[in-house]
Amino acid sequence: MTRKYLTLLDLYKETFIPNTQCLKDILKKVFYFHERKGREFSLILVDIDNLRQINREKGYFVGNRVLLLVADTIGNSIRKSDIAGKYKSGSFLIILLETDKEGAKVVSERLAKRLADIQVEGCSVSATITLCSYPEDGELPEELLNFLEEQTAKAKGKNKPIITFESFRTQKTKEITVWDLISAIEEDRVVPAFQPILNLKKDSIEGYEVLMRIEDQGGYIPAMAFIDKIYELSLLTVFEEIIFDKAINAWFAGKVSEKLFFNMPSYFVHYLAKGKAKLEDFKKELTKAGIPAEDVVIEIPESKITATTEELVEVVSNIRALGFKVAVDDFGVENSSVERLLKTKPDIVKIDGFFLKEERNMLRWIVKGLKRLGYVVAMEHVEKAEDLELAKKLGADYAQGFYIGKPEVLA
């Protein structure tokens, strides 16, 4: 039997797995090639405007058919040498090799006409199409993607796009430097934010997830804007220790109660690779404050960890040996797998918000399967009353999201 090699669009159509990271990795290779050769290339972002409305009014089965038809339309509108795939939520990213902006406009116009002809059960497809070119609109892959998202947000009439490190950098007109980070440390502006986690069985707050922030001009910069930078500059340990100490002090002072969920960076396995010393020191600090180890949950973003399963199992074993609970964060996307889940046996599985937002039918099966295996299930990104009701209906144990409470920095 001849094996069929799948394009990114084929992969999405057959598996419905988001390919955002895969596309970003390919974009970097495309960028390096064109930079070395001194050639232009272009990107097109196709964002379906009314996908959520279709999902809500017609159901997710019809919404998935729309995605498949858009994928087919894109595949038939680009050259075989071009690259395309599912990007974020209801959007697709197209990478046009050795194509200038005029060439990208021709493709986008052709695509717009073909998309306008799509009809699924009486529903027309409305899409926002934006484009950019290297090096005219950005000299790095991240700058090009940020430019696309900003243009899409403007076209949709939104005030600003999804907050990413790149958009933060654009807003500040400068990249976060080592001096910015050092001054944040010296000026005591590195602070923890606490987001409540609701126990659905007891209908009460079970604890708080501890998140990293930098205070800046009356606001707070989220960790996603600087976590890579502090890792590159070997400042991760310093930042983590500050957050741990302040979170423990907040608990000791009675500002927060119940359990503390510590969200570790994606480099967590490597962070602890030198042995148990860091965990043991952490436990000593908790003991001094009178916090029982069993009231502390270490969250591992398994979806972003690229270490081997064996390394991850060893780290989880070390965590448990000291009495801590273990939670797997963002389950179901990127690098997470059922194999790792079965081998690490976490106390809590936090299901990524992608399923609540985009794949509710699949979410039912995921919760049902996890509960059958005996796992405690937490639902992330609960942002509306209907999200909370669904979490309860599906039998989830915990819920977390803006509807429950936003991350709050305690004075």
N, C-alpha and C positions, 0 to 999 in steps of 0.2 A: 504494500500500500504506500503510495506516495504521500509524504507528509506535506501539508499545506502550511506555508509560512505566512503568518498573519501580519498585515500592516497594523499601525496603531489604531486605525478606525475599525479594522476587522476585530482586533483584540477587544476594543470597547463593546462592539456589537455582540460578541460572543460571551463576554464575561461581565459586562457592566462594571468593571473595575476602573476607578478614576486613574488617569495617566498623567496627572499634573507633573509629578517629579520626573517621570520618564521623559516627558517633553522638554522639561528644563535641562535635563542632562544632554539630550540630543541638541538642543539649542546652543549649549556651550560648545559642543564639538563643531557645529556649523559656524559659530562665531569665530573660533580659532582658525578654521580653514580660510574663511573669507578675510580675516584680519591679515593672515600671513600672505595671501595672494593679492591683497589690496582691492578686493571686489565688494560690490554691494549685495545685500540680500534684504528681503522684506518679510514682515509678519502681518497676518490678518487675524483679527479676533472677531469671531461670530458669536454674539450673545443673544440667546432666545429671550425675547421680552416677556412673552405671555406663557412661559412654561408652567409657572406656579399656578396660574389661573386655570390652565388646562388640567393640571394634576388635581386641583381642588374641585373643578366642576365635572370633569369627565373620568377622573381616576388615574392612578399612576400607570396602568397598563397602556392607556391612550398616550400619556406623556412619554412613555418609553418608545412608543411607535413614532412619535414626533422626532425624538432624538435619533432614531435609526434612519428615518427619512432624511433628516438634515445631514447625517453622516454620509449617506449615499450621495446626496446632492453635492456635498463638498468633494467627495471622492471622484465624482464625474466632472468636476469643474476645474481640477488642477492637473498638472503634469504628473506622470508616473514618478519623476525624480523629486517632486516636492513631498513635504512631510505634513501630516495633519493628525490630530487626535483630540480626544476629550480633554478639556482644560479644567475649569472650575465650574461647579454647579451646572447651569445650563449653557455652557459656552464651549466653543471649539477653537483651537489655535492652529493656524496654518503657517508653515515655514516655507517661503518661496526662495529657493536657491538661486543665486546669481540673478536677482531680479531687482530693478530699481523701482522707485515709487510710481512711475507712470505705468510700468508693467503690473504692479500690484493693484493699481486702480482699475485696470482692465479686468483683472480676475475678480475683484470685489464687485464690480458692476454686473458682470456675468452671473456671479453667485447671487446677488440681490434679486435679479430677475427670476432666476430659477427657484429661489426660496419662496418668492411671492406666489408661486403656483401650487405650493404644497397645501393640501386640504386633508384633514383627518377627522372623520365623523363630524363634518360641518365646521371644524375649527381651522382657521387660517393661521399660518405661522408668521409672527412678527419678530424680526431680528434686528439688532443693532450691529453694524459692521464697521469696524475701525481698522486702520492700517498704519504702519510705520516702516521706516527703512534705516538700515545701518549704512553709513555712520551718521546720516543726517539728523535722526531723531534720538540718537543715543549711542554711546561708545562702548557700552557694556550690555550683556544680555539682560541684566536686572533693570537697567535704565529703559530699555526698549519695552519690556513687559510692563513696567510702571507707567510709561507713556501711553501704552494701549489701554490700560485699566483706567487711567485718568480721562482719556478721550471718551471711553465708553460711558463713564460716570457722567461726564458733561452732556453727552448726547442723550442720556436718559433723564437729564434734568436733576441729577443728584448733586448734593453739595460737595461730596468727596468720595473717592473710591474706598474699597476695603483697605484698612490700615495695614501696611506692610513696612518692612525696614526701608525699602526703596522710596515709598511715598513719604515716609517720615523724613528721610534725608532730603527729599525735594522740598518739602515744606520748610525745613530749617535752612535750606540753601547751602548746607555743608554736611560733609560726612562726619559721623561720630568718631572722634579721634581718641587716642590713648589719653590725651590731656583732658578731654571731656570726662572720660571715665574716672581718671585719677582725681579730678576736682570733685566729682560726685562722691567719691570715697572720703576725701579730706573734708568736704563741707557737710558730711553726714546726710547726704541726700539719697542714699540707697535704702529703700524701705520695703517692708512686706505689705502686700494687700491680701485681705482675707475674703474668700467667697464662700457663702454658706452652702452646705449640702443637706438636703432634706431627706429624712427617713420617711418613706412613704407608708410604712406599716404603722409607725407611731405618730405620723403627722407632726413631727417636731424636728428641729435642726440637730443633726447628728454631730456635726463638726464643721471645720472650715478648711478649705484648700488654701495653702500658703503660696502666693505668687510674688514674683520679683518685680519691682518698679524702681524708677529713678524720678525723684521730684524735680520738676523743671518749670520755672516761670509760672507757678501757680497750678500746674497740671502734673500729670504723671505719665512717664514714658513706659510702655509695656515691655516686658523682657524680649519679646520677639524682635524688637528694634535694635537690640544690642547684644543678645546672647552669643551670637556667632563671633562678634568682635572681642568680647571678654575671654572667649575660649582661645581665639587666635593669639591674644596678648598674654595668655597664661594668668588671667585675673579671675578665672572662674572660682577657684577656691576661696579667694578673698571675698567675692560677692556672696557666695553661698554661706560663708561663716557669718557675715553681717546679717543676712536674712534669717538664718537659723537663730542667732542670738536674739535678734529683735522680736522674732515670733515667739520664742520661749519666754522672753520678758513680758510680752503682751499677755500670754496665758497666765503667767505667774501673778501679774497685776490685776487679773480678773477681767481684762478687756475682751477676751474670747474664752469660751469654755468648751467642754466636750472634747472631741477628737481633733487632732491636727493632721491634715493631709499634706505632706510635703511633695510638691511637684518637682521632680528632678529634671535636669536638662537631658537632651538626647545623647549626650556624651557620658551618661551615668555609668555605664559599664566600664569605660576607660577611666573614668574618674576614680573608681574603686579598685582598679586593676592592681594597685600596689599592695593590696591586702585589706585586712579588716580594721586597720588603725583608725581611719576616718569615721567609720561607723561606731567604733567603740568610744571615741572621743565625743561623738554626737550623743551617744547614750549617757555618758557621764554628765554632760550639760543638762540633759533632760532630768536625770535623777536629782541633781542639785536643785532644780526648780520644782521638784515633786511631781513631775509628769510621768505616769506609768508608761512603759514601753508599749504595752498593749493598746494604749490610747493614741498611738502614733501610726499613721499609715504612710508608707513610702510608695509614691506613685512613679511607676516606670513607664516612660513613653515608648513602649515596645515597638510601636509602628515606625519610629525613626531610628531605632538602634540597628546598626549594621553588624554588630558583633555576632559570633556564632551562638547557636542555641545552647551549647555546652557552657560557654562563658556566662550567658544570661542565667542559666540554672544555678551556677556556682554563686553568682551574686545574690540571687534570691535566697539561696540556702544560708548565706552569711547574714542576710537581713533577718531571716526568721530565727536564726540561732540567738540573736540578741533580743528576741521577744517582740519585734515590730510586725505589723501587718503589712501585706503587700497588695498593691492594686496595679492592674495593667491599664494604662491610659490609652485613649484613642483606638480602642480595639476595632478591627475590621477594615483598616485602610493601610496603604503603603506597605511597610515591611512586616506587619503583624501577621501571624499565622495560627491556625488551630493546633499545629504541632507544638509550637512554643507554649501555647496556652495549656495544653495537656501535660507538658513536661515541667512547667514552672508552677502550676497549680496555685494561682493567686487567690487571695481571700476575696477580692472584689474585682469585677471586670467592668470597666467604664467604656460604654459603647460610643464610638465617635458620632458626633452630631450630624455627619453626612447622611446617615440613614434616617434620622428623624426629619431632616429637611427634604431629602430627595428620594429616598427609597423606603417608604413606610411599610410596603408589603413585605420587603425583605427583612425589615426590622422585626416584624412579628416572628419570623422563623428564627432569627438570631436569638432573640430573648427566650423563645420557647426552648431552643436547643441548649442554651447556656443553663437555663433553670433545670432542665432534665439532667444535666451533668452535675448539678448541685452547686453551681456558682451563685454568688451574690452579685446582682446586676445593678449598675448605676447608669442612668440615662443622662448624657451631656447635652448642652445647648437647648435646654428647655426655656423657651422664650415667650410662650403664649399659654393662656389657660388651656387651650385644646391640646397643647403638647403635654402638659401635666396630666390631663385626663387620660391621654393615650398611654402615658407611662404607667399610670395606675392600672388601666385596663389590661395592659400586657403582662402585668405582674412584676414590674421592676421593683427593686428594693429601695433605690435611692434616686434622687433627681437633683440636677445642678444646672444652673443657667440664669440668665438675666431676670426671668420671671420669678425665680426663687430669691435672687439677690445678686447685685453686681459686686465685683471685687471692691473692697473698701479699705483704704489706708486709715488706720486708727491713730489719732493724735496722742 
